[in-house]
């Protein structure tokens, strides 16, 4: 989809931070003050584990090595091939990388990064993370409600949202849904601007973007970068990683950092990069995109690199080509370290560190997340958004109720008008077993709750939107009410009376409560499993296997007392076992299957066998459930009764 607005006018930006607001005369907002981000001797290593148990090996891989430089207000780009460490470097600058294995220092305006820097800065992830069922305006309101301090009034927040929509050129789609796989939404460029706007709500002095042109066509990518360029011209510090920009995008950069396998081969003004490479022997051909040329040089595939390789060696095979590439990398790193750009950068960094306490203090890697709003305020907004998302998402709301209603009609039709005879006893057992099993497998839909929104949750949590407990409670409450309770009520009301279970009010409500509790328990287990998974299919496999084992040990398919002792303990983890037993007690206790006072001897023996089985089932759950001894052939024959 193409962008609807390529020409964007950027007005003065409101500067509202956690310590107050900054306003000019007549309500005119002042431009934001960008911060200078300097990085000193950055090294980053990760441990890679391979093998199993005693043969397990741990190796250390170097991701970044000896990075030094500074990013000033304007548009700062980090360029490099795939796997060069761009995203890791960006995460370190934004204080979003695990500090283990990290050494060096990142300073903000010459001072150490605040421990909550990731909450104070803006970070736009590579994959757009925004609630697609909500409109652009609703998403901005959500960000403003949770990220702005309570000292900012609701009127000011609404004004800020409206100004931001105009600033980003989103006025025409402000009340349109962002869009999901099922809902047609706004264009790719407008979606990217929406993600940027979610971060601009707090007017961060530094805005980080991880490959903002990913998934966008050339024209749309250019319009997004024009927006960022204008923001940089107004004093904001923009730092972004980018893979292979077109020339119209490249010429917008104020500074450029080139990385090769985590090493710095250039850091300085972007307009000087071509001259620098020409001075060290790599001349860009006419009409060639500089960004493509730099990547070719880094990979040893450029015309200049090829000519150098041919001059040095008449014969070149694959091994020599690999060695040549490595030698080019080493040459580029060495040339930069000897260059005037490197010396100027080090001089500026020394000037920043001169007389600063952080130059000698111990390096602290403590990262904290701070919140501008209370638990109750966060819970209200997150719960409101969660309910709205469920209601506007047809595949989780309407579909769930429709499927439940369909299954209730099918079960009701199969077991319709169940009778109080021996076949009725069997049909009751089958119907109750199916109902409890269906409630367990119906809980598989809860796996998507945490998995599909994992990226959105992680981003919002790290950025200080809300606490983990707020998100978890909101998800649990919304899922229980909308996707478990309502379907359980619908299923019970339809299936119970179609099948013809015990016609008493108490039995019906106990049935409904039991069905709902089975759904709640199965959902809790599903969420526990899915919380540790990133792929829905993998989570479904684990849960399906678990529910199959539970179904086997529910007490109907196999006689539990006959199971071997080392396997019998599985029955205590079977959710259907508890639900099925409760439903059996609710249905069979006090129910007359035969009113005859003088039944035939053969029929009496069949009833005694069947009812003895039911008595045993009732007593399996707990010693609390005990039944009277059957008295035949007179009196209570054909009944199961509680004490």
N, C-alpha and C positions, 0 to 999 in steps of 0.2 A: 504494500500500500504506500502511496506517495504522501508526502507532507502537504498539508493544505496551506501552509503559510511559510514562505521562504524569506520574507522580508519582515524583520522583527525590530520594533523600536524599543529601546531599553530606557525607561525613565529612571529618575533617581530612585535608589533602593532604600527602603526603610531599614534602619539599623536598630533592631530590638534584640538585646541580649539579655542574659539571665540577670544582669545587674541593672537593668533599666532600659529606657528607650532614649533615642537620640533624634531630636526633631529640629527642623529649621523654622524660619518664620512662616507663618500662615499654614503650618502643618506640613510643609515640604520636608521630605525625608532626606537626610544626608547620605552620601555615598559611603559604603562600608570601608573600613580601614583594613587592608590586607596585611597579613603577617609575613615575616620572612622566616622560612623554614630552612635551617641549616643542618647538615648531617656530617658527622665526623667519624672517620675510621669505622664504617659499618661493615661488620662481618656477620654472616649468618650461615650456620651449618645445621643439617638435620641428620638424624640417625635412621638408617634403613635396616630393617630386620628381615632376615631370610632364613629358611630352614625350619626345622621343627625340634622341639625339646632339646636334647643334649647336643644336637648338631646345629642349633640356632646360632646364627652369626649376626653381629651388629657392625655395620660399616657406617662411616661418617661421610656425608656428601656435602661439598661446599656449594652453597647456592649463591651467595654474594661475597665479594672479597674487596676490602679496602676502598669503599666508596666514600668520596668526599665532595661536598659542594653545597650550594644554597639555592633555594627557590624563592624568588621575589614576587611581589604583586604583579600579575600578568598571567599569560598563558604559558605554562611550563609543561613540556612533553617529555615522556620517557619512551624511547624507541628501541626496539630490538626484535630479533627473530623469536619464533616460538621456543619457549624453554630457556630464554635468556635471563629470567628472573625479574621481569618487569612488574608482575603482579605482587611478588613477594616484597620487592623494594617499595612499592606503593603502600602495601599493608604495614610495613615497618614505619614509614613516614607518618601513617595515619594512626599508629599505636594499636593496630588490629592484628598483629602477629604474635604468636606464642613467644614469650621472651626467652624460653630455653633455647640455647644455641645461638643467641644473639649477643653481640658485643658492639661497642661504639655508643654514640650519643646523638640524639636528635633534639635540637633546640628550637624554640619558637621565640622569635625576636630576641635571641641571645639568652633566653631563660629555659630551664628544663621544661619538657612537656608536662603539663598538669596530668595528674594520675587519671583524670576523667576526660582527657583530650578527645577521645573518640566520641564523647557525648557533646562536646563543644564544636567539633568540626563537622563538615558535611561529607558524606561518602556515598557516591552513586555506584552501585555494583554493576558488573557486566551484564548479568541477566536482570531484566526489569523486574523489580519486586514491588508490586502495588496491588491492592485489592481490586480485581477486575470487575466485580459485580457492583461496585460503587462508582459514582460519577467523579469527575476530576475535582469538582468543588468539595464533595464529601471527603475525598481523600486528603485534600489540603486542610479541611476543618479538623480531621482526625489528628493530623500531624501538629497543627497549631494547638489543639486542646491538650495534648500530652507533652509537647516539647517546650512550649512557652510557659514561663512561670505564672503562678496564680495572681501575681501583682498586675498582670496585663488583663484588662477587662475584656469581656466578651465582644463588646463593640469594636475595640481595637483589634482583636483577633480577626473578626469578620472583615474589617477594613484591610487588614494585612493580606488575607486570602484573596480579596477582590483585586487589590493592587498587584499581587503576584500573578494572578491569572492574566491580567493585562500585560504585565511585564514579559511573560513567557509567550505571549501571542496565542493564548488558549481561550479567548473569549467566546469563539464560535462553538467550542465543544465543552464549555465549562460544565454544562448540565447533561453531558453524554456519558454513558458508562465507559469505563476504560476498556472493558472487553475481556472475555475468556475464550476457551475453546468452544464453548456452547453459545456464547453471546457475542454478536458482532459489535466491535468497539471502535475506538479512535485509531488513527494511523500510527505507524511506527515512530515517526518523528514526534508526534504529539505525545505518545506514550513515554518516550525518552524525556521530553520536557517535563512531563508530570513527575517522573522520578527525580529530576533535578529540582523541581519546585518543592517536593517533599523535604528536601534538605535545606533549601533556601529559606524555609519558614523561620529558622532560628538566626538567619543572617550570619552564617559562619564566616570568620575571617579567612579560613582556608577551606576550599572545596576540592575533594579528591574524586576522580572518576576513573574507573577501571574499564578501559577500552570502550568508550561511549559510542563508537560508530559500529559496533558489532550488530549484525542483523539489519542494518539500514542500507538503502541504496545510496548511490553517490550523491545525488542531489539532496536527499534528506540528511545525510551525514554532514554535508557542507553547511546546511542551514543550522544544525545543532552546534557545529563548531563556530559559526558566526555569532550565535547567541553567547557562547562561552567567551569568545574574543571580546565582545562588547562588555561583558561582565568584568573581564580582566582589565579592560581600559578604564572602568570605573573604580578600580582600586582593589578588586578582590584577587586573592591568590588562588589560581586554578592550577592544580597539579593532576596530570592524567597520564595513564599508560596507553599506548596506541601501537598497533601492529604494522600496518602498511597504508598510510594515508595518501590520498591523491595530492597533487601539487597545490591545488587551491586551498587545501587544508594545511599542508606543510608550511606555506608562506604566512599562515596566521600565528605560528609559534613565536613566542618571545625568547624562550630559552629551550635548549635541546640537550638531553642526556642520552647518549648511546651506550647500550650494554651488549657485551658479548660473553655468554656463559657466566654471567654474574660479575663481570669485570667492566670497568669504565674505560671506554676508548675515546669519549669526547664529552665535555660538559662546558657549555658556554652559550653565547648568543646564537640563535638558530641561523641568522643570516650570514654568520661567519663560517658555517660548517663546510660548505663547498670549497671555500678558499683554503681552509685548514687541510682538507683531504688532498687538494691539489698540491699543496706544499710538501706533503709526505709521499707524493708519487702516484696518487689516484685521482685522475681527472674524469669528471662526469661528462659524458657525451652530450652533445646538443639535443634538446627536446627529450631528454631522459628525466624521469621523475627523481628528484634528489633522494626521497625516502627509499625508492626501489634501488637506487644506486648504492646507498649506504648498506642495505641488507645484502646486496650482491657482493660488496667488498668484504663484509663480515663473513659471508659464507664461502668466500674464495671463488665466486662465480662471475665476477665482473670482467669486462674486457680488459681493464687495467690490470687486474689481478692475473688474468690469463696470460697477458703479454709478459708480465714479470716472471711468471712460472716458466714460460717457454724460453725466455732469455737465460734463466738459471739452469735449465735442464732440457736437453734435446728430447729425451724419452720420459714419458710420464705414464704411469699406470695408476690403478685405483689406490694402491698403498701410498704412492708418492703424492697423489692428489690429496689424500687425507693428511699426510705430513705437511703438505704445502698449506692446507687450510689452518692447521695448528700453528704453523710458523707465521702465517699472516695475522692470526689472532695475537700471538705474542708480540709481533712487530707493532700492531696497532696500539696495544697496551703500553709498550715501551715508548713509542713515539708520543703518546699523550702525556705520559709522566714527565717527559723532557720538554714538553711544549710550554709556551708562554701562558696558555689558558690554564694549565694545571698550576703554574706558579702563582698566577693572579688569584686563582680560587683559594689556594692555601694561604695566601696573604690576607684575603678577606676573612677566612675562617679564623686565623690567628688574631685578627683585629676584634672579631666577635668574642673570642674566648679571653682576650686580654682583660685581666682584672676581674673575671667572673668567678664566682664561688663554685660554679658547676664544673670548672676545669679540674678541680682537685677533690671534689666531694665524691664519695662512693656512688657508683651507678645503681640506681634503684629501678627495678623492673615491675613494681607493683602497679597493677591496672585495676581501677575501680570504675563502677558505673553509678552515676548519680541521677536522681530524678527530680524534676521540677514540680511534680504533682503528687498528691497523696494516693494511698492504696485505694480508697473508696472512689476517688475521681477516676483513676485508671480503670478500675473494675467496671464502672458505669459505662465508659466509652468503649472499652474493648468488648464488653458483653453486648452492647448495642450494635456494634459493627458485626460481631459474630452472628447474632440473630438475623440481622439484615442480610448478611451474606448467604445464610442458609435459606432464607425465604426467597431470595432472588436467584438462587441457583437451582434450576429445575431438577438436575440429576441427583440432588441430595435431599430435596424436600418433597416435591410432587411425586417423583418416581418411587421414593421409599414407601409412601402411603399407598400408592397405586399397586405396587408389588405385594404389599401386605394384604390389601383388600382382595387381590386376585387369589392369593394362596388361601385366604380364609374361605372364599367361595368354593375353591377346589376341595379343600378338606371337608367343608360342610356338605358338599355334594357327595363325596365318597362315603362318608360315615353318616349320611342323612337319616334322621329318625331312628337312632339306635334303640334297641329293645332290651328289656330286662330279662334276658335269658342267657344261655351259655355262649351263644354267638355274640350277644351284646357285651358280655364280659371281655371277650377277646377283642372286639372292636374298640371298646373303651381303652384297653391297654395299648392298642396300636395307635389310636388317635392321640392319646396323651404323650406317648413316646415321640410321635412325629412333631407334636407341638413344641415340646421342650428342645428337641434337636433343631427344629427350624429356628427357634429363637437364638440358639447358639451360633448357627451358621449365618443368620441374618446380621449378627454383630460384626461380620467381616468388613462391612462398609465403614466402620469406625477407623480402620487402618489408614484411610486417606486423610484423616483429620490432621495428624502431625506430619505426615510425609509430604503431602502436596504443599503445605504451607511452611515447610522447614526453612527454606531460604528467607521467606518473608519474616518469619518469627526471629531467626538469628539476627537478621539485619536490624529489625526494630528493637530487639532486646539490647544488642550491643550499642545502638545509638541512644539508648536511654528513654525509649518510649514508655515502657512498662516493665514491671517485675515478672519473673517467671511464674510465680504463683498466680498472678492476675490472669495471664494467658491460659494457664492450665485450668483454673476454676471456671473461666468463661467457656472454654471448650467443653469441659465436662457438663456444665449446667445446660448449655445450649443443646448438646447432643442428647442428653437424657430426656429433656422436655420434648424436643421436636422429632428426633429420630428414633427414640426408644419408647417413650411413654405414649405418645399419640398412636403410633402403629400398634402397640400392645392393646390399647383400648379398642381400636378399630377391629383388630383380629378377634378379640374376646367377644365383642358384641355380635359379630357376625357368626363366627364358628360355634360358639357355645350353644346358641339356641337352634342353629341348623342341625347340629349333631344330636341335640336332645339330652345334654347332661342334666344332672340333678336340678330340678326346678325349684330351687330356693334362693332367696336373695343372698344369704350369707355364703352359700356355696359358690355363687357367681362372682361375688366380689373377692373371695379368697382365690378363686381361679384367676381372675384378672390381676390381682396383686402378685401371685406366684409367677405368672407369665412375664410380668414387668420386671420382677426381681431377677429372674433368669437372664433376661436381656441385659439388665444393668451389670450383672456379674460377668457375663461373657464379654460385654463391651469393655469393662475394666481390664480384663486379661488381654483383650485385643490391643488396647491402648498401650499397655505395658510392653507388649512385644514390638509394636510398631514404633514406639518412641526410640528404639535402638536401631531402626532400619532406615535406609534412604530410598529403597525401591519398594513400591507397593507389591509387586509380584513376589518378591522374596518374603515379605511379611505375610502375605496370603498363604504361602507354602508352609511356613512355620505354624500359623494358626490353624490351617486345615488339618495338619498332622495332629496337633494338640486336640482338636475337637473330635477327630476320628477315634483317638484313644479314649477320650471321655465318653463317647457314645458307646464304645465297647464295654466300658466299665459302668454303664448306667444302671445295670441290673436286669435288663430285659433280654438282651442278646445272649448273655451268659449267666449261669448261676454263680453268683459271687462267692458263696461259701465253699464252692468246689475248686476255686482257683488256688494255685500254689501260693504258699505263704510269702515267698519272695516277690510275688507279683500283686498280691491282693491289696497292698497299700496304695496302689494306683486309684482305687475306688474313692478314696478320701479327697482326691483332687478332681473328681468328676463333677462338673457343674450340672449336667443333665440328671445325674443320680439324685441329687437333692431335690431338684425341681420335679422330676418324675414321681418320686416318692410322696412329695407334698400333694401333688395333684391326685395321685391314687388314693391317699387318705381322704382328701376332700371329696372325692367322687364316690368311693365305695363304702365308706363308713356310714352305717344306718340305712343303706339302700337295700330294698327287698327285691331279690331275684326270683323268689318262689314263695307263694303264699299257701301252698298246699300243706295241710297238716299231716297227710299220710302219703308221701311221695313213694313211688316205686323204689325198691332197694337199689337197683342199678343207678337210677337218677340221683338218689341220695348220696351214693358213693362218689359220683362225679362231682357233685356240689361240694362235698366235704373236701375232696382233693383240691378243687379250685380255690375254695375259700381259705383253706389252710395255707395255700401259697400266698394269698393276699395278706393273711395275718403275719406270715413270716416277713413279707416285704415291709409291712408297717413297723415291725420291730427292729428292722435292720438299721434304721437311721439313728435311733436313740432309745434308750431304755424307757424314756418317758412315754413313748407310744406303745401301749400294751392293749390287747384285746381280750374280750371274754372268750372263755372256752365255748366252742359250739355245742349246742344241745339239739340233738336230732333223735327222732324225726319230728318231734313236736316243739312248739314254742318258737324259739328264735332261729329256726332253720332258715338258711338263706340270707342271714344278716351278718354284717361285720359291725361291731359296736365298740365304742371306747368305754373305759371304766366310768 
